[in-house]
């Protein structure tokens, strides 16, 4: 074959060759054959090598002669060189040796001697609860829990795990063969699932309080159950950041894979909050319980609300009475300076008086928000009540739910004298607010300060998490939660749209809700600063490529604006070592499975099945071997409680044990680790 300079080609062995020089080969059909014609170099080659342009010459199947060199060109074999093969073999051997060592270290750590060498369970539990450990660059711990200032932010947080992250790496388990079994059913592409972030939910706090009252201090292992510390990057300026990771390093065939969506709240909280429109609704029972405390609530609100806030008062009586219309704080102070002594208990009140009064307060909030001549605030209703009237609680809960559809939050302050506090927490839970039980040595001023501080801690509201899966990924289940039915979805969407419109009026944040997104979704009403939360989804992945795109839309309470955070994750077919993020995903998955085992044990206790409960706790213990000594202690303490015989014959004892197991599982999934 003649080359460009007129010379004849020399004989070349069959195979593919690549020449680096000042020319390029024009290939023929896509069957891998070359036409043998050499064309001039393109002025901007698509890929430049150190020697210049690229010439690709491939041997015809008949073994005819092709050139191996020409003037100005250097020829090399396109097949891997001996040096490259040696490098690849060394990498494979190194990775295999590292895995073997990690497995050996894992087995050693599981042994009694290995556990003792790490300092024992009690020492690890104490360190986990009381000390936020961090490591220096040499791996040792310093006193202030800081690491080398030259480290990047993510590296600093990884270092703060200290020994924990190293132990997770050592506990890499041999792959479960069940991960390769294709599920029989999958979740739909579009659905809503229940929110698992607990935050300051009133129902959760009340359940925790009631359990603490029914069990002694050494019977509360659920207090040790919570999520793990996460290594998520906090947002630089926004209120929330999102990350997406999977537990598999690369795609090596169809398998079950766990997708982790991580949320991290901004540390920049508490320095400001939106203006508030606060309506105080006073129940007749509160006057009967402690009239002076009612006055203290109003005085404390006047002292702690700011100049941009507004305050109003409605009294629940025979008919709802507006004692003070919604007014700016300065005007409210002038009004109450001469009339506060006239605030008295109504002579009588029907059974639905409180529900009617809350409806009246909601109407005043809505009218103020719709007045174009006024700058509205974030709507909050504070219910001051007492006693334990089930009918009034139910009516107030209905009113609180109705208020959420106009964007108002309902919090409850229950006055009590040390007796039964009633079910008023249900009202706060229905109204997305806080529940405060004031009594004993706690001052009313402290309760109002706590309520306002909780509002200032919120860095994001209406957090909608949307997960869209790639074409090779299907959802099997969402760990620790359930899919919502159509009626529940309608309620969630109605509250979301109403709160969106309320925040739009109150803070000038453009309304952006109402349309559904594709994919799996959940809505978190509010998110606290410095908190982290993990959502884990089990997937079936049958091909390489994009696994998921995650979009988080929320109302940024740090910058008072709409905000969107995005993350994505993919699995490529190219082998690569397991990353620290994958190790943390694996640990979180084991923690979520442990939580599910605790909840199954709770179900067994409910049906008086001690052997079944013990079996589930044994499964939890096997998972705890891979997570932390704190988890091992939680499971061991629950096993001791289940082994007792008292709960089998004592209904109250059985109910407390069942609830404590259930709550421990929920805390493992939704309660952030203490800082």
Secondary structure, DSSP 8 states (H G I E B T S, - for coil): -B-TTS-B-----SSEEEEEESEEEEE-STTS-EEEEEEE--TT-SS-BTTBEEEEEE--TT-----S--TT-EEEESS--HHHHHHHHHHHHHHHHHHHHHHHHHHHHHSHHHHHHTTHHHHHHHHHHH----B-TTS-B-TTS---TTS-HHHHHHHHTTHHHHHHHHT-----GGGGS--S----SSEEB-----TT-HHHHHHHHHHHHHS-GGG-GGGG-----------SSSSEEEEEEES-SS--SSEEEEEEEEEEE-S--SS----EEEEEEE-HHHHHHHHHHHHHHHHHHHHHS-TT-EEEEEE-SSS-EEEEEEEEHHHHHHHHHHHGGG----S---TTHHHHHHHHHHHHHHHHHH-TTS---EEEEEEEEES--HHHHHHHHHHHHHHHTTT-EEEEEEE-SSS--TTTHHHHHHTEEEEEEE-TT--HHHHHHHHHHHHHHEEEEEEEEEEEE-TTEEEEEETT--B--HHHHHHHHHHHHHHHHHHHHHH------SS--SSEEEEEEEEETT-EEEEEEEEEE-SSEEEEEEEEEEEETTTTEEEEEEEEEEE-SS-----HHHHHHHHHHHHHHHHHHHHHHHHHHHTT-HHHHHHHHHHHHHHHTTT-HHHHHHHHHHHHHHH-SHHHH-HHHHHHHHHHHHHHHHHHHHS----
